[in-house]
């Protein structure tokens, strides 16, 4: 891909991107640091990347010309043991316990690498794009250059009408973690001492721990590479049976079980197919559910598809369905819009930030029964009306080009880097003030609890 033509002199910007992972293959937020580094380098900007050794092979294959600009953190023995133990634990519990521990080990080693690199190459800014959780503490401070953290995206809860999705134990763990985040961010003061914090939305801003950096800038978390995700050719013959696609991990909060029930209801009134693309712990249960609903060849489970093949998956579809109930972001929504597809998604979290009724259908998560009925109605509506699918898809592409193009996002991050480099870092909140704010936030949370 060719870099965006520019006459702008960027010699004043020399960023280091620091993250645990930078990968298109890992999925989720791991792709964000990779995109920042890749697009900055395509602009000719002197940039470096510091990541864990787990992604070395992929990065050396995909970025051969930048091998001397990527620095790797090796696995520690404690991380090897932690990974083995995490494999025997429920995913949610591992994410809340061993995940942060292993990330802390990586960050501790990265501190030394980044500080040395800043001094050696004259870096002007350090950018930590992930983890996107606003509560997660950061060890990226006192680097010898201004630090930018984010864009973060979080503060999510499950819709009130779906109380059974999160166990009481998991709810307690999350609640304890969120209430203790103020103390953790006091002990590990990266977000207190940062020059700027980036947040994807106001929900995330409200979720920042007490006492964090006062300079908070809003910047969308996800973006789309418009050279990879493009509308299919208009010359392609229309299918008699429209193809809907779900693309994502098969975990309970993605709502695929509800989607299958909606497909069963809708199939009595419209002829269409659903491709379920992805893998996860819920796959066998979902396949059994599809069988019990007698969905036959109407639903196809394709399994995991590597990220480089996802543009083709979307190009071969007529619409995307994402019935997630805990989506902070939902990058696949933007990728589908860039591919000229209409989107059916939940009016909750990230998708509600991206979609409106001009480019998709948002379904309110009032209750499981109502949600299934509304999903079925949306499926029927799009399956029956190819012109509506075209109209919504065209508007989705236009919206992505205007607001979510990665090139526009890089334009904005360059502006932020320059702004941060020019201004002094805000003074961190004192330990006493942090304690008082954390205490006040804890009292407020207890008062708001049912």
N, C-alpha and C positions, 0 to 999 in steps of 0.2 A: 504494500500500500504506500502511496506517495504521501509525504507530509503536506500539511496545509500550507499553501504559499503564504509567505509573510515577509514584510519589510521590517518587522519589529526587531530591534536589536535585543537579544536575550542574554547577552554576555554577562549581565549583572546578576543572573540567577544560576546558582549551582546547588541544586537540591540533592539530599540523600533521602531515599524512600526506605523506611524501615518497617518490617512486618514479619510476623512469624512465617506466613506462607505467601507466595506469589505464584498463582497457578490457575490455568484455565481448566485443568483436569480435576482439581479438587472440588470445584463447584462452590456455590455460596459466595461469601465475602472475599475468599482468597483471590478472586480474579481482579479485585479492585487495585491492589498494589501493582500487579502486573500491567494493567492498563495505564496507570499513571506513569510508570517508568517507560513503557513502550512508546506512548504518545509523546512524552517529553523528549525522548531520544530522537523520534522522528522529526521533531522540530529543530534538531541540532543542538539541543540544550545539554550542557554538561551535567549529567545526573548519574547517581550511583544507587545501587539496591543492596540492602542487607536483609537476608532471609535465612530460614532454617535450611539445613542440608537436604531435607526431604524432597525439595523441589529442584535440586541441582540438575538432574537428568533432563527434565522437561525444559528448564531455562536454557541449558547449553544447546539443546536441539533447536529451540525456537528463536533464540537470540544469540546466534554464534558470533556476531560482530561485537557483542557487548560483554563477552566473557570476563574481560579484565575489569569490568565495572560492577560485577556482582560478587558479593562476599557472603560466605555461608557459615552458619552456626552449626556445629556438629551435635549429634545426639549425645546426651549425657546418660550414664547408666540409670539414673533415677527416672529419666524419661522412658527408657526402654521398659523398665519394670512397670511404670505407670501405664504405658500403652497396653501391656499385657493384662494388667488388672482391669483397665477400662473396658477391654473386650469382653470381660465376664460380667460387667455391670449393666443395668438398664441405661439406655442412651441418655436420658434426661439427668439421671443421677451422676453419671460420669462427666457430663458437660458442666455440672455445677460444682464438682469436687476436684477430680483429677485434672480436668481440662485447664482450669485456672492455674493449678500448681505447675503443670508442664509448661504452660505459657510463661509463667514467672521465671522458670529456669532459663528459657530461651532469651527472655528480655534482659536478664542479668548479664548474660554473655554478650548480647548485642550492645549493651551500654559501652563496654570497653572497645568494641570494634568501631562503633560510630564515633565516639569521642576521638579516637586515634585518627579515623578517616577525615573528620572535620578539620583537624589540624594539618593533616598531610596534604589534602587536595584543596583546601581553602573553601570548603562548602559554606554557602551563605544561609542555608535553611535546612532543617530536618523535618520531614513530614511522615507521620505515623497514621496511615489510613485505616488500619484495623488493629484490634477488634472494634466493630461498630457499636458495641454496647456502651451507652453513656455512663454506666455504673462501673465498668471495668477499670481498675487502677492502672496507671502507666508508669514504667520506670524510665521513660524517655524524658529526662530533664538534666540540666547542667551539661549540655552537649558541646558548649562552645559556640553555638549558633542558635538563632531563634527556633522554637519548636512549634509546629502546627499539628494538631491531632484531629482526625476525622476526615470526611463527614461521618458522624455517628448517627445511628438510627435505632431507636428503641422506645422504651416506655410502654411496651405493648401489654395488653391483658386479653384474655379470651372474651368473646361476646357474652354478656350476661345470660343470654338464653341457652348457653351451652356449658353448664356447670360441670358436667361429667367428664369433660375432656382432660381435666387436670386433677390428679389424685390429691387427697388432702395432704399427704406427705410431700409431694412435689410442690404444692402451693405453699406449704410451710417453709420449705427450703428456699424458694424464690423470695418469699416475704422476708425471711431472715437475712438473705443476701442483700436485698435492696436496702433494708434498714441499716445494715452494717456497712454499706458502701461509703458513707461519709467518713467513718473511722478509717477504713482501708485507704481511701484517697488522701487522708491526712498523713498516714504512715508512709504511703508511697505517693509522693506529691507531684507526679507528672502533670496532672490536669490542673493543679494549683499554680504551677510554675510555667505552664505553657504560654507562648506569646499569643496564641489564638486557638479557640476550639471551634470546629465546624460541626453544624448540626443539619440534618436533612429536613427538619420540620419543627413546628412549635411543640409538638408532643415530646420530642426528644429534648428540646431545650428545658422543658419543665422537669425532665427526669435527671438532669445533671445533679450530681451530689452537691450538697452545700459547700460553699467556699471555693469552688473551682474558678478558673480564670474568668475575668469579667468581660473579656473581648470574645464575644460569641457571634459567629457569622453563619448565615444560612446558605447551604449549598446542597443540591440534590445528591443523594448517595449514588444512585445508579445512572448509567448512561448506555448508549448503544453505538457500536461501530457500524455506521450506515453503509460502509463498503462491504460488510459481511452479510447484513440482514437487509434484504431488498425484496420488494414485491415480485411475485411470480409474473411471468410474461402473460400479457392479456391474450396471447394467441393460444394459451393452453385450453383445450376443450373443457367445458364445465362437466363436472361429475353429476350423474343422475342421483347418486347417494352422497350428500355432503359429508365431509370428514371433519369431525371435531378432534382436537388433540389436547391432552393434558400432558404437561412436561414438567417433571420435578421429582423430588424424593417421595417415596411411598412411606410416609409417617402419618400418625393418626390425625394431627392437626391440619393436614393438607385437605381433608374433607373428601377424599376420593370415594369412600364408602357412601357418602351422601350423593355424590355425583352418579354413582352406579344406580342407586335407587331412582334418581331423577331420570336417567336414561331409560330405565324400565317403564316408568310412567309415561315419558314422552314418546316412546316407540309405538304406542298405540295410535298416535295421531300424526307421526311424521317418520319418514324413512331416512336414516342417517347412520353413521358409524362413529365410534369413539376409539381413538388410539391412546393407550396409556403408556407414556414413554418415561421410564425411570425405574429405579429399583429401591428396595428398602425393606425394613423389618415387617411391614404390613403387606407385602406382596402376596404371600400365600393366602392370607385371610381374605384379601380383596379378590383374588382369583376364585376362591371358594364362594364368595358372595355373588360374583358374576354368574357362576354356575347355578347357584340356588335361585337366582332371578331369571334363569333361562334366557340369558342375553345372547347366547350362541356366538355367531360370527359378527354380531353388532359391536362387540367390544374386543379389542386385540391388545394384549399386553406385550409390548415390544422389548421391555427390559431397558437396561442402561444404554445410553447413546453418548459417545464422547462429545465434548463441547464443540469441536470443529464440525461435527455433523449436524448440530442443532439448526443452523440456518436452512439446511435442506429439509429437515423435518417440518419446519414451519412453512417453507415454500410449497410443500406437498399437502398442506392442510387448507381448510376453508374457514376455520375459526379456532381460537384457543379458549379453553375453559380452565379457570384457576379458582376452585372453591375453597381456598385456604382460609383458616380461621385465626391465624397467628402470623400473618405476613407483615413483617416490618417494611420490607422493600418490595420484592417481586420483580426482579430484573426481566424475567421471561415475559411479563406483560409488555414491557417496552420493546423487547425483541420481536414479539408478535405484531405490535403496532407498526414497527419499522418494516415488517414483512408484508404490510398491507392487509393484516387480518383483523377482523372484529374480535373483541374479547368479552367473554362473560366472566365476571369475577365478583368477589365478595366486597360489599361496601364496608370494609373494615381494614384499617392499617394502610400499608403501602399502596395497594391497587387503587384505593379511593383517592390517593394523591395524583395518580397518573391518568385515570379514566374519567370521562363524563359521558352523558348520553349521546354525544355526537360521534363517539368512536367505539362505544361498547355498551354493555348492559351490566349494571351493578345490582347485585342481589342482596337485600337486607337480611342479616343473620338474626332474625327474631327468635326462632326456635327451630329445632331439627325438622319438624314436620312442615312448617311454613317454608323453610329454606329449600327443602327438596321440591316442594310444589313450585316455588318461584324459579328454581333452576330448570325444572322441566318446562315451564312456560317459556323461558329464554331459549332453550334448545329448540323447541318447536318453532318459535318466532324466526330464528335465524335459518333453521333447516328449510323452511317453506319459502324464504324470500331471498333469492340470490342478489337482487338489486340492493336490498338493505345491507347485505354483507359487503357488497362492493363500496357502497356509500360510507359505511362505518370504517371500513379498512382504509379508504383513501384519506379520510379525516384523521385517522390514527397516525398514518405515515406523516401527514402534514404537521401534526402536533409534536411528534418526536423530532422531526427536523428542526422545529422552532425552539424546543425546550430541552431535549434530552440527548442531543448529539454529543458524543465524547469529545469531538473537536471543540465544540462550544464550552464544554466543561473544562478542557485544558486551557482555553482562553481565560476562563474565570479563575482557575487555580494559579495561573501566572500572575494575574492581577493581585490575588490574595498574597502570594509570596512577596511581591514587590511592596505591598502595603505593610506587611508585617516587618519586612526588613527595614523600612523607613522609620517605623514607630518604636518607641521603647516598650519593652515587655512590661505589662501591668504588674504592680507589686502583689506578691502572693498574700492571701489572707493569713493573719497570724494564727498560731495554734489555739490560742484562747478563743478568738472569734470563731474559728472553725468548730471548736467544741460547742460553743453556744448555739451556732446555727444547726449543727447536727442534733443537738438536744431538742431544739425547737421543732425541727422537722420530724423527729421521733414522736413528740407529743402530738403534733398535728396529724400524723399518720394514725396514731392510736385513737384520736378523737374521731377520725373519719371512718374507722373500721366499723363494720356492722355489728 
